Amino acid sequence: MILADLQLTQVLRAVGAGRGPLPPAPPSGRYAVPGLDGAAPVVRRLARRAGHPDQVADRLVDALSTLRPWERAHVLDPLRRAVPAPPAPGAPGDGSPAPGPDARFGEPLVLGSARAVQVDGTTCGSAVLAVLAAAGDPVVGLWLVAGADVSRGASAHVVTEGEVDATARELETSSGRFAALQRLLQARTTHAALGPLPWPTGLGTPPWTAARDARYADVRYTHRIVAGEGTTDRVLASALRSAAAGVPVPLYTGGDVGTGWSTAVPRHVVLLAGVSGPQEPRTDAAAPFGGRSCSVYEPSSGTLHRLRVADLLAGVGEDGEPGRGVRRALGGWSHVTWAVVPAGRAGGSRRVG
């Protein structure tokens, strides 16, 4: 490695920070994306898994039955993982242009009537944590999309009037609710981030408090530094296994010393939303995800990007050069530097880190 390629997270990892055993990936099948018909047994199971009592689950079922199909889809599958996706550019079978938006530039991620965009330059992590919570908890998704709080104030991810300066008028719209939730999560993740001291808001969300506050259904998280070892990186492979099992993973991105010391630290947060496509026979131990694609939510543009797993691991596009598609998915940055990975179920014994 030459100095220009150096990332400060690699230095931290070399001295022992952000290291440790990797938790096992969540079990396949347990976190399958539900169908979008809003079937009552599935909805109740999702609500209970997210920690809600039976009466909240019943109110959720009733509320979903009043929504239009597209609204119900936004609640039950905000990351559009159950929607058949066109092949990522350069993927096998990509012989003709896919209909709709140009896949190279992603598609808008919309919650209700609002595009899921971070509210300012410091809330990328908060936006990712908000979308992560909504994807694993239809009670949160329902509130963001339709404004109905079936938890009646009990959900930790529903903002009430007066909380974090939220006004009644702001909470009337999907965009206002998403903005208020970002402020709430920013306040939580900056609180007591340096022992008893707060984290400076202008520096965004530190990975360790993102891991502390991240929730997806009944999953808790820990954090690990990404070593930057491309197709053989264990942390990225763990993140991909988790996403393939149905549990999204927040990823921190950044640059290297070659573009300035200030870019060699984690600068942005995106969400590895899912992994799809058939897995090819494993002929190369360095490429366990051959032939598969992944989806990444990028909050500064409010966009869901689909790309080849191989490109995400290698950091290059299908043309063999620094991939513009990968950079768009990573918010303009070139590397994944840190990952907030699942660490077992809430209250379980698999907690690591």
Residue, then its C-alpha position, 0 to 999 in steps of 0.5 A: m500500500i502506498l501512502a496515498d491509498l491510506q485510510l485512517t481507519q486502517v491505522l486504527r484497526a492496526v492498533g487494535a481499534g474496531r476489531g474483535p470476533l465477528p458475530p454470526a450472520p442472522p439465520s436465513g429465512r427468519y427475516a424474509v421480506p413479507g408479501l405486500d398484501g398485508a396478510a394479518p398473520v404476517v403483519r402481527r408477526l412483524a409487529r411482535r418481532a419488533g417488540h410491540p404487544d398484541q393490541v398494537a399488532d391488531r391496530l396495525v392490521d386494521a390501519l393497513s387495511t385502510l391504505r392504498p396498495w402503494e402505501r401498504a407497500h411503502v410500510l411493509d417494504p420501504l427498501r423495495r426488496a420484494v420488488p423484482a429488480p432489473p439486473a445491475p449494470g454489467a450483471p449476467g442477463d443484462g442484455s437490454p435496457a431495463p424499463g424505467p429509470d436508468a439503473r446507473f443512477g438509482e431510483p428514488l426511495v420514497l416513504g409516503s409522499a416524501r423522498a427519503v433525503q437527509v435533512d442536512g449535511t450531518t444527518c446521513g447516519s440519522a437518515v439511515l437509522a430511520v430507514l433501518a428502523a422503518a424497514g424492520d418495524p411496520v409500526v414505524g413505517l406506518w407512522l412515517v408513511a401515513g402519520a398514524d401512530v398505532s403504538r399510541g406514544a409507546s414506540a421509541h421511533v415515533v416523534t410526538e409534538g414538542e419532541v425535538d422541536a417538532t410542530a403539529r404542522e411538521l408532523e402532518t407530512s411524510s417529509g416532516r415526520f422523516a425530518a423529525l425522526q432524523r433529529l430525534l436519532q441525531a440527539r440520541t446518537t450524539h448523547a454520551a458518545l464520548g463516555p459522559l460527554p456528547w459527540p459534536t453534532g457537526l461531525g455526524t454519527p459515530p459508528w459506536t453510537a450508531a451500533r448502540d441505537a440501531r434497530y431492525a426488528d429484534v436485531r441489535y448491532t455492533h461495529r467493526i472497522v473494514a480493513g479494505e481488503g477487497t474481495t477477501d475482507r471479512v467484515l464486508a463479507s459479514a455485512l453481505r451475508s447479513a443483508a442476504a439473510g434479510v437484515p440491512v447493514p449501515l456502512y460508513t464510507g470515505g476516501d483516502v490520504g490521496t485526496g487529503w487527510s480530511t477525506a481519509v476518515p469516515r465521511h458518510v453513511v449508507l445502508l446496505a439494504g439487500v443482496s439478491g440474485p442466484q449465487e454461482p457455484r463457489t469456485d473462488a474462495a475470494a468471491p463467495f458472492g459471484g454473480r449476485s447484486c446488492s441494493v444500497y440506500e444513499p441518503s444525500s440523494g434519497t436514492l436506492h442504488r443497485l450494483r454488482v456485489a463484486d463491484l462493491l467489494a472491489g470498488v471498481g465498476e464494470d469498465g475496470e476503472p473507479g466505478r462511478g456507480v459504486r461512488r454514487a451508491l457510496g455518496g461520492w466516496s470510494h471506500v467502505t471504512w466501517a460497518v455496523v453489523p448485526a450482533g444477535r437478537a435483542g435480549g439474546s446471548r449472541r451480543v458481541g462487542 
